[in-house]
């Protein structure tokens, strides 16, 4: 991940709600944060298939413009409708219908939450003239879609949070674990924290968080004295390593999602740890916000206000609550609508998609890097009494880096 001086680091990690920027269009975007998916972004085991399989959902077409765009979503899983897929589909519809621009035709198809189906859908979309593909959600599916897109010379904006599937031409719109770790550690260092530790499960999520914490500690010139790993679901097995560290530890990064964070914090408290607890935007969830042991914890994540505005529009149209991930579809569709309207033949070129000024959405500024990863704008917040308080607002743009 590119690194520069503190000003660049701050720019790459923060932003708040605003307008589409970088290419002169005035279309409002709304960015997204993490949802309650399984560890990383693999689909959960499908439910048992019913005696009479539910009909596949898909084939929706929104808009009638000349630029064809394909959207690949997990609308079904194991033959059953997928709530996350449906919410993503609704968000895409909302983005097209509320836009003042009428340049695209968006075709939504179901990948059935499987890699092979995702590849087949991608090939069909491209054969039908799609200039860019949006989605899919799961990392294994992204890998298959990328094969088809590269063969056709077309870009992909995917929704996986697994940075290993990013590549030139396959851009990730999601919030990445790496961004959370960088932002919260950088803030802690700016507040005088010099000695860090990591408490992380032995799984993919923990591996990514640990690797990024090591890189960020080096960039910040702070000490990372202890990395305590434990079998998934057993944080008490790692807590003694933190408590027994020879150097006084100022802050511990807990690499757990919302459901595991409280138990990890309790395990540390039981061993007498009294330093600062650091976490990720995954904790902006009632499971963590209402956990007494996480009161006072610092987390990095997008600010809430503009998501709330998006959610109100979604509720008004669909009479339902949007999945937190649904803004990925809303953002990406809004972005391609704006690019198709303003950029002509170069709308989805690498130069346009990786514009250094980036784009601004309701959850912060973001920009795509040439290697397919992204830089996201994040605030730092403190958990307390079931809610969050902003400690460091996110920058509004990528000025200075």
VOFIVEX-433538 format. One record per residue (C-alpha): residue number from 1; residue in one letter; x, z, y. Coordinates in pm, whole numbers, plus 50000, padded with zeros to 5 digits. Layout:
BEGIN
(NUM, A, (X, Z, Y))
...
// end
This chain:
BEGIN
(1, X, (50000, 50000, 50000))
(2, X, (50146, 49903, 50338))
(3, X, (50292, 50187, 50539))
(4, X, (50396, 50223, 50902))
(5, X, (50418, 50488, 51169))
(6, X, (50160, 50758, 51219))
(7, X, (49956, 50544, 51452))
(8, X, (49918, 50276, 51185))
(9, X, (49833, 50536, 50926))
(10, X, (49562, 50675, 51150))
(11, X, (49419, 50331, 51213))
(12, X, (49405, 50239, 50847))
(13, X, (49222, 50558, 50759))
(14, X, (48954, 50593, 51022))
(15, X, (48655, 50434, 51188))
(16, X, (48296, 50503, 51265))
(17, X, (47972, 50311, 51301))
(18, X, (47973, 49999, 51510))
(19, X, (47952, 49625, 51524))
(20, X, (48109, 49340, 51335))
(21, X, (48448, 49280, 51500))
(22, X, (48749, 49054, 51473))
(23, X, (48569, 48719, 51478))
(24, X, (48339, 48746, 51775))
(25, X, (48003, 48775, 51600))
(26, X, (47749, 49034, 51708))
(27, X, (47602, 49114, 51369))
(28, X, (47572, 49481, 51278))
(29, X, (47724, 49576, 50945))
(30, X, (47690, 49886, 50735))
(31, X, (47973, 49997, 50512))
(32, X, (47956, 50204, 50197))
(33, X, (48104, 50503, 50027))
(34, X, (48118, 50617, 49670))
(35, X, (47816, 50676, 49454))
(36, X, (47771, 50895, 49153))
(37, X, (47918, 50657, 48897))
(38, X, (48104, 50773, 48586))
(39, X, (48477, 50841, 48625))
(40, X, (48606, 50540, 48813))
(41, X, (48360, 50256, 48783))
(42, X, (48292, 50192, 48418))
(43, X, (47924, 50164, 48327))
(44, X, (47769, 50457, 48147))
(45, X, (47674, 50403, 47782))
(46, X, (47354, 50198, 47778))
(47, X, (47030, 50361, 47666))
(48, X, (46893, 50261, 47325))
(49, X, (46729, 49919, 47336))
(50, X, (46348, 49937, 47326))
(51, X, (46151, 49779, 47045))
(52, X, (46048, 49506, 47288))
(53, X, (46342, 49435, 47523))
(54, X, (46262, 49452, 47890))
(55, X, (46280, 49115, 48061))
(56, X, (46606, 49043, 48242))
(57, X, (46589, 49084, 48618))
(58, X, (46759, 48819, 48829))
(59, X, (46744, 48475, 48975))
(60, X, (46620, 48591, 49315))
(61, X, (46698, 48357, 49603))
(62, X, (46708, 48477, 49964))
(63, X, (46750, 48244, 50259))
(64, X, (46758, 47866, 50264))
(65, X, (47073, 47782, 50458))
(66, X, (47334, 47519, 50365))
(67, X, (47606, 47765, 50258))
(68, X, (47556, 47880, 49900))
(69, X, (47659, 48236, 49810))
(70, X, (47642, 48395, 49466))
(71, X, (47571, 48765, 49415))
(72, X, (47644, 48910, 49070))
(73, X, (47490, 49251, 48999))
(74, X, (47426, 49485, 48704))
(75, X, (47051, 49447, 48733))
(76, X, (47004, 49552, 48372))
(77, X, (47196, 49758, 48119))
(78, X, (47117, 49769, 47750))
(79, X, (46804, 49564, 47818))
(80, X, (46672, 49820, 48066))
(81, X, (46649, 49780, 48445))
(82, X, (46940, 49944, 48626))
(83, X, (46848, 50158, 48931))
(84, X, (47188, 50099, 49092))
(85, X, (47162, 49725, 49037))
(86, X, (46813, 49714, 49184))
(87, X, (46922, 49910, 49491))
(88, X, (47214, 49671, 49546))
(89, X, (46976, 49376, 49514))
(90, X, (46735, 49529, 49765))
(91, X, (47017, 49590, 50012))
(92, X, (47122, 49227, 49986))
(93, X, (46767, 49113, 50055))
(94, X, (46748, 49345, 50355))
(95, X, (47072, 49202, 50496))
(96, X, (46952, 48842, 50470))
(97, X, (46605, 48905, 50606))
(98, X, (46709, 49108, 50908))
(99, X, (46984, 48865, 51014))
(100, X, (46924, 48638, 51309))
(101, X, (47144, 48376, 51139))
(102, X, (46999, 48141, 50878))
(103, X, (47314, 47979, 50739))
(104, X, (47320, 48093, 50376))
(105, X, (47126, 48069, 50055))
(106, X, (47195, 48380, 49848))
(107, X, (47132, 48363, 49474))
(108, X, (47123, 48695, 49288))
(109, X, (47188, 48701, 48913))
(110, X, (47220, 48970, 48649))
(111, X, (47549, 49029, 48465))
(112, X, (47372, 49270, 48226))
(113, X, (47658, 49518, 48289))
(114, X, (47888, 49327, 48052))
(115, X, (48210, 49135, 48124))
(116, X, (48117, 48823, 47924))
(117, X, (47780, 48791, 48094))
(118, X, (47947, 48842, 48432))
(119, X, (48184, 48554, 48363))
(120, X, (47901, 48328, 48248))
(121, X, (47700, 48405, 48559))
(122, X, (48004, 48341, 48780))
(123, X, (48062, 48003, 48617))
(124, X, (47697, 47912, 48668))
(125, X, (47703, 48020, 49033))
(126, X, (48019, 47819, 49101))
(127, X, (47885, 47514, 48920))
(128, X, (47579, 47540, 49146))
(129, X, (47796, 47515, 49455))
(130, X, (47864, 47877, 49552))
(131, X, (48136, 47896, 49818))
(132, X, (48201, 48267, 49760))
(133, X, (48099, 48525, 49501))
(134, X, (47989, 48880, 49584))
(135, X, (48013, 49151, 49320))
(136, X, (48022, 49246, 49043))
(137, X, (48035, 49626, 49039))
(138, X, (48235, 49728, 48731))
(139, X, (48607, 49666, 48701))
(140, X, (48598, 49494, 48360))
(141, X, (48335, 49255, 48495))
(142, X, (48543, 49185, 48806))
(143, X, (48836, 49078, 48590))
(144, X, (48621, 48821, 48411))
(145, X, (48462, 48691, 48730))
(146, X, (48807, 48657, 48887))
(147, X, (48911, 48416, 48610))
(148, X, (48619, 48186, 48685))
(149, X, (48663, 48210, 49062))
(150, X, (49035, 48130, 49051))
(151, X, (48970, 47825, 48838))
(152, X, (48724, 47702, 49101))
(153, X, (48943, 47803, 49397))
(154, X, (48676, 48030, 49543))
(155, X, (48710, 48390, 49673))
(156, X, (48537, 48702, 49548))
(157, X, (48433, 49015, 49738))
(158, X, (48387, 49270, 49459))
(159, X, (48252, 49624, 49453))
(160, X, (48484, 49796, 49205))
(161, X, (48671, 50109, 49313))
(162, X, (48954, 50033, 49070))
(163, X, (49237, 49892, 49282))
(164, X, (49405, 49741, 48976))
(165, X, (49149, 49458, 48969))
(166, X, (49230, 49347, 49325))
(167, X, (49442, 49038, 49376))
(168, X, (49489, 48753, 49619))
(169, X, (49144, 48602, 49657))
(170, X, (48968, 48893, 49485))
(171, X, (48893, 49142, 49761))
(172, X, (48755, 49492, 49708))
(173, X, (48500, 49622, 49956))
(174, X, (48467, 49966, 49794))
(175, X, (48616, 50294, 49907))
(176, X, (48936, 50350, 49710))
(177, X, (49067, 50682, 49584))
(178, X, (49399, 50599, 49745))
(179, X, (49242, 50589, 50092))
(180, X, (49080, 50928, 50048))
(181, X, (49408, 51087, 49936))
(182, X, (49611, 50935, 50218))
(183, X, (49372, 51038, 50491))
(184, X, (49317, 51399, 50387))
(185, X, (49685, 51464, 50317))
(186, X, (49788, 51307, 50647))
(187, X, (49543, 51527, 50834))
(188, X, (49661, 51839, 50653))
(189, X, (50022, 51758, 50740))
(190, X, (49923, 51709, 51104))
(191, X, (49782, 52062, 51097))
(192, X, (50107, 52215, 50978))
(193, X, (50066, 52201, 50601))
(194, X, (50411, 52139, 50456))
(195, X, (50391, 52231, 50088))
(196, X, (50133, 52058, 49869))
(197, X, (50014, 52066, 49510))
(198, X, (49774, 51851, 49308))
(199, X, (49525, 51974, 49048))
(200, X, (49410, 51672, 48849))
(201, X, (49245, 51592, 48516))
(202, X, (49420, 51378, 48258))
(203, X, (49217, 51063, 48314))
(204, X, (49232, 50744, 48517))
(205, X, (49092, 50904, 48830))
(206, X, (49349, 51181, 48812))
(207, X, (49631, 50934, 48746))
(208, X, (49550, 50731, 49058))
(209, X, (49514, 51040, 49277))
(210, X, (49844, 51187, 49155))
(211, X, (50036, 50863, 49208))
(212, X, (49898, 50821, 49558))
(213, X, (49965, 51186, 49647))
(214, X, (50329, 51138, 49547))
(215, X, (50356, 50827, 49764))
(216, X, (50185, 50990, 50059))
(217, X, (50399, 51303, 50036))
(218, X, (50706, 51082, 50061))
(219, X, (50563, 50893, 50358))
(220, X, (50473, 51218, 50535))
(221, X, (50804, 51387, 50448))
(222, X, (50626, 51691, 50302))
(223, X, (50687, 51869, 49972))
(224, X, (50471, 51807, 49667))
(225, X, (50594, 52095, 49456))
(226, X, (50342, 52114, 49174))
(227, X, (50130, 51860, 48987))
(228, X, (49903, 52046, 48748))
(229, X, (49727, 51828, 48490))
(230, X, (49462, 51945, 48249))
(231, X, (49226, 51799, 47989))
(232, X, (48918, 51654, 48158))
(233, X, (48660, 51925, 48216))
(234, X, (48906, 52213, 48175))
(235, X, (49052, 52286, 48521))
(236, X, (49124, 52647, 48422))
(237, X, (49405, 52508, 48207))
(238, X, (49582, 52372, 48515))
(239, X, (49516, 52647, 48769))
(240, X, (49796, 52883, 48645))
(241, X, (50058, 52622, 48735))
(242, X, (49941, 52630, 49095))
(243, X, (49930, 53009, 49108))
(244, X, (50271, 53038, 48944))
(245, X, (50453, 52800, 49177))
(246, X, (50770, 52948, 49323))
(247, X, (50713, 52800, 49670))
(248, X, (50408, 52919, 49868))
(249, X, (50161, 52629, 49856))
(250, X, (49980, 52543, 50179))
(251, X, (49725, 52299, 50037))
(252, X, (49598, 52179, 49699))
(253, X, (49442, 51838, 49646))
(254, X, (49175, 51861, 49376))
(255, X, (49129, 51520, 49213))
(256, X, (48777, 51570, 49083))
(257, X, (48444, 51406, 49169))
(258, X, (48158, 51617, 49300))
(259, X, (48044, 51756, 48963))
(260, X, (48390, 51885, 48870))
(261, X, (48509, 52008, 49209))
(262, X, (48337, 52347, 49209))
(263, X, (48478, 52447, 48869))
(264, X, (48828, 52344, 48975))
(265, X, (48804, 52545, 49298))
(266, X, (48672, 52845, 49105))
(267, X, (48964, 52821, 48864))
(268, X, (49209, 52829, 49154))
(269, X, (49031, 53122, 49318))
(270, X, (49039, 53317, 48992))
(271, X, (49418, 53289, 48998))
(272, X, (49441, 53417, 49354))
(273, X, (49501, 53090, 49539))
(274, X, (49408, 53127, 49906))
(275, X, (49548, 52808, 50059))
(276, X, (49362, 52506, 50190))
(277, X, (49162, 52300, 49941))
(278, X, (49162, 51923, 49993))
(279, X, (48918, 51676, 49842))
(280, X, (48778, 51325, 49865))
(281, X, (48465, 51165, 50003))
(282, X, (48311, 51199, 49658))
(283, X, (48245, 51561, 49755))
(284, X, (47999, 51456, 50024))
(285, X, (47732, 51529, 49769))
(286, X, (47501, 51831, 49723))
(287, X, (47684, 51926, 49400))
(288, X, (47996, 52000, 49603))
(289, X, (47851, 52078, 49945))
(290, X, (47648, 52367, 49804))
(291, X, (47927, 52513, 49592))
(292, X, (48041, 52844, 49747))
(293, X, (48398, 52794, 49628))
(294, X, (48428, 52477, 49834))
(295, X, (48327, 52629, 50167))
(296, X, (48608, 52547, 50408))
(297, X, (48746, 52258, 50202))
(298, X, (48868, 51951, 50390))
(299, X, (48756, 51611, 50270))
(300, X, (48815, 51255, 50384))
(301, X, (48522, 51018, 50390))
(302, X, (48298, 50802, 50604))
(303, X, (48079, 50966, 50863))
(304, X, (47712, 51003, 50776))
(305, X, (47517, 50908, 51088))
(306, X, (47504, 50532, 51048))
(307, X, (47438, 50542, 50677))
(308, X, (47134, 50749, 50766))
(309, X, (47020, 50468, 50996))
(310, X, (47065, 50213, 50718))
(311, X, (46881, 50438, 50472))
(312, X, (46586, 50464, 50711))
(313, X, (46555, 50085, 50723))
(314, X, (46582, 50063, 50347))
(315, X, (46312, 50327, 50297))
(316, X, (46083, 50154, 50543))
(317, X, (46106, 49825, 50354))
(318, X, (46120, 49938, 49991))
(319, X, (45956, 50282, 50003))
(320, X, (46248, 50423, 49804))
(321, X, (46581, 50594, 49859))
(322, X, (46883, 50361, 49853))
(323, X, (47168, 50427, 49613))
(324, X, (47473, 50529, 49815))
(325, X, (47653, 50228, 49671))
(326, X, (47387, 49987, 49794))
(327, X, (47561, 49944, 50127))
(328, X, (47833, 49749, 49947))
(329, X, (47582, 49469, 49894))
(330, X, (47439, 49510, 50243))
(331, X, (47783, 49492, 50402))
(332, X, (47915, 49200, 50204))
(333, X, (47603, 48990, 50256))
(334, X, (47599, 49072, 50628))
(335, X, (47963, 48973, 50649))
(336, X, (47927, 48636, 50477))
(337, X, (47620, 48557, 50690))
(338, X, (47825, 48619, 51004))
(339, X, (48127, 48427, 50880))
(340, X, (47920, 48131, 50768))
(341, X, (47763, 48116, 51113))
(342, X, (48082, 48150, 51318))
(343, X, (48374, 48012, 51118))
(344, X, (48268, 47671, 50996))
(345, X, (48472, 47515, 50715))
(346, X, (48715, 47810, 50719))
(347, X, (48443, 48074, 50677))
(348, X, (48578, 48221, 50352))
(349, X, (48943, 48126, 50378))
(350, X, (49210, 48388, 50315))
(351, X, (49309, 48377, 50684))
(352, X, (48955, 48467, 50794))
(353, X, (48885, 48728, 50527))
(354, X, (49217, 48906, 50588))
(355, X, (49185, 48899, 50966))
(356, X, (49402, 49185, 51094))
(357, X, (49132, 49307, 51334))
(358, X, (48905, 49364, 51040))
(359, X, (48534, 49428, 51045))
(360, X, (48335, 49730, 51151))
(361, X, (48046, 49877, 50958))
(362, X, (47831, 50184, 50975))
(363, X, (48071, 50380, 50755))
(364, X, (48378, 50268, 50945))
(365, X, (48612, 49980, 51008))
(366, X, (48758, 49798, 50711))
(367, X, (48986, 49507, 50650))
(368, X, (49096, 49319, 50342))
(369, X, (49464, 49305, 50259))
(370, X, (49628, 48990, 50122))
(371, X, (49669, 49158, 49782))
(372, X, (49291, 49215, 49760))
(373, X, (49285, 49586, 49838))
(374, X, (49137, 49718, 50160))
(375, X, (49209, 49956, 50442))
(376, X, (48912, 50173, 50525))
(377, X, (48822, 50394, 50816))
(378, X, (48767, 50758, 50725))
(379, X, (48700, 51080, 50909))
(380, X, (48812, 51424, 50798))
(381, X, (48535, 51678, 50751))
(382, X, (48507, 52043, 50656))
(383, X, (48251, 52161, 50402))
(384, X, (48039, 52459, 50501))
(385, X, (47689, 52589, 50431))
(386, X, (47576, 52281, 50245))
(387, X, (47687, 52029, 50504))
(388, X, (47997, 51886, 50670))
(389, X, (48151, 51925, 51013))
(390, X, (48378, 51655, 51152))
(391, X, (48730, 51782, 51214))
(392, X, (48889, 51446, 51296))
(393, X, (48665, 51154, 51385))
(394, X, (48760, 50816, 51256))
(395, X, (48925, 50568, 51493))
(396, X, (48700, 50287, 51607))
(397, X, (48934, 49997, 51533))
(398, X, (49270, 49895, 51394))
(399, X, (49443, 49889, 51734))
(400, X, (49814, 49955, 51697))
(401, X, (49827, 49851, 51334))
// end
